[in-house]
């Protein structure tokens, strides 16, 4: 799977069913090459992105429950 494939998927929280947003970046461990986390742009930020700088969320790889065909399910409090 490529990063571009992941970026087209919505991220949904399994705890409350809310759409968290979409992936805009990935943090990788330089030593091992493994994914540490996804940087996610909130869904509501896209319309006024110039006003909401710095509100991106980080989703740890450990919080990912399943990567599906259309969505990525995560467990976040």
LINUR-V405843 format. One record per residue. N is the residue number from 1. RES is the residue in one letter. SS is DSSP state (helix for helix, strand for strand, loop for the rest). OMEGA is omega as a letter, one per 20 degrees, with the letter a starting at -180 (999 if undefined). Layout:
BEGIN
N,RES,SS,OMEGA
N,RES,SS,OMEGA
END
This chain:
BEGIN
1,X,loop,a
2,X,loop,r
3,X,helix,r
4,X,helix,r
5,X,helix,r
6,X,helix,a
7,X,helix,a
8,X,loop,a
9,X,loop,r
10,X,strand,r
11,X,strand,a
12,X,strand,r
13,X,strand,a
14,X,loop,a
15,X,loop,a
16,X,loop,r
17,X,loop,a
18,X,loop,r
19,X,strand,a
20,X,strand,a
21,X,strand,a
22,X,strand,a
23,X,strand,r
24,X,strand,a
25,X,strand,a
26,X,strand,r
27,X,strand,a
28,X,strand,r
29,X,loop,a
30,X,loop,a
31,X,loop,a
32,X,loop,a
33,X,loop,a
34,X,loop,r
35,X,strand,r
36,X,strand,a
37,X,strand,r
38,X,strand,r
39,X,strand,a
40,X,strand,r
41,X,strand,r
42,X,strand,a
43,X,helix,a
44,X,helix,a
45,X,helix,a
46,X,helix,a
47,X,helix,a
48,X,helix,a
49,X,loop,a
50,X,loop,r
51,X,loop,a
52,X,loop,a
53,X,loop,r
54,X,loop,a
55,X,loop,r
56,X,loop,r
57,X,strand,r
58,X,strand,r
59,X,strand,a
60,X,strand,r
61,X,helix,a
62,X,helix,a
63,X,helix,a
64,X,strand,r
65,X,strand,a
66,X,strand,r
67,X,strand,a
68,X,loop,a
69,X,loop,a
70,X,loop,a
71,X,strand,r
72,X,strand,r
73,X,strand,a
74,X,strand,r
75,X,loop,a
76,X,loop,r
77,X,loop,999
END
